[in-house]
Amino acid sequence: MNDTFVILNPAARSERAQRRRAQVERLAGATVVYATSRTGEAESFARQAAQEGYRKIVAAGGDGTVHEVVNGIAGSDTTLGILPLGTMNVFANEIGLPHDLDLCWRVIQGEHTRLVDLALANEQYFAQLGGVGLDAQVVKETSNSLRRNFGPVSYLIAAAQIAARRPPRLSIESENAAIDEGSFVLIGNGRLYGGPFPFFKQALIDDGLLDVIVFKRLGYLEIIRYLQDVIFSSEIRTPEVEYFQTRRLRIESEEDVPVELDGELVGSCPVEFTVRDRALRVLVPLEREISR
């Protein structure tokens, strides 16, 4: 039996769907390729493939596809492979995958792996990032048609529409936090956020810690300004932003505040974040494969 199973999300950038599917099938050859047709299907396919004994399960899509596949294979001995086909592919960038799909397939065919942490929000796993507040609200209000037509710009459009509103009041509970209240919280498993930006300065994807950034009692326009400061500074110095590392974090609110994981809306507060050390095996490139 071929030990690799590919799960393709043809919906992202749907105008290129047929061309992309042909490219993936060309790379896969005799390998099984299943295309998803609705949200949640990638997770179901991945769980079933893991139960059937496939050794490598490949997420062919963006961060949302990776998110679903990770939740399908978590707790199994299956290894994750990635063909980055989404809008930003943050987790693929985090683990150093090349942008060339042929090179990515070569990584999948190889045996070079890395054990990375898996973060949890309540009972749902995520590979890269969680957000409570502003960015989750942006995801909530960005329609699929807007994403298809404008890609990453669609999130800026939604953010502009949200910016004038009053942000929520979030209660923060962690033994490592110096504050207990904020307006917006980001939780990182790796360094990157929003694409190639090293947002979580001290993060390692296998250190057993969550990196947390809390924007204090600020308006959305102020938060957006401080987001830029955090992205483009080598370290966080502003007193309006708190950065700490922890193994557990709980966030509550009296308001209905959305939560996103890996760019996917998953529910609302309250939410408890924890981490499982080195719980996911991922196919990663050798240094020579990155440079080619």
C-alpha positions, 0 to 999 in steps of 0.5 A: 500500500502507498503510505501517503494520503493527500487531502486537497482543498480546491476552494482557496483561490478557486479561480485556480482550482482546476489548474492546482488540482492537476498540478497536485495530481501530477506530483502525487502520481499513484498517491491517493488524492482526496479533494474536499467539498466542505468545511470539516471534511479534511479533518474527517478524511485525515482521521480516517486515513490515520486509522487505516494506517497511512504513515504520511498525510499531506495537507494540500491547501492553506493554513485552514487545511493544515488546521483541519488535518492536524485535528484529524491526526493528533494523537496518532503516529501519522506524520504531517506533510504540507503542500502550501497552496493557500493565501499566506501559508504561515505554518509552512513558512514557520517550518521552512518549506520552500515556495516551489511545490515540486521541492515541497513534494520532494520533502514529502517523499523524504524522511526528514521530520521534526517533532513540534508542539501542538497547542490546544484551545479548549479541545481543539488543536492548532498548529500556529496561532490563536486569536481572541478579539480583533483578528477573530472578529475580522475573520468572522466578518470576512466573507468567502467571496471577499477572500476569493476576490481580494485575498489577504487584502480582504482582511484589511477591508474587514479590519477597516470596517471594525476599527471604529467599534469599541473593543471587548473587555477580556479577563486574562488568567495565567500564572505567568501574566503580569496583567489580568485584563486586555482588549485583544490577545494573540497566542503563538506556537511559532514565531510568525503571524499574518504571513512572514512576520516574526511577531512572537520574538522569543517563540520556538515551535518545540519549546513546550510554551505558548507565546502570548501578546496582550494589547491592553485597554486600547481602542481598535485603531490604537491596537492596529497601530501597535500591531505595526510596532510589534511586527517591525520591531526587534523586541516589544518595548511599548507599555501598552503591549504585554508579552509573556510565555506560559503553558496555560492561559484562560480568557473570559469575557462577559461579551460575545468575543470570537476566537480564531485558530490558524485563521479559522473561526472556532467559537467564542470565549471562554477559552482555555489554551494549553500545549502538548510538548512535541506532539506532532511529527512534521516533514521538513526540508533539509537545509540544502532543499531550502536553498535550491 
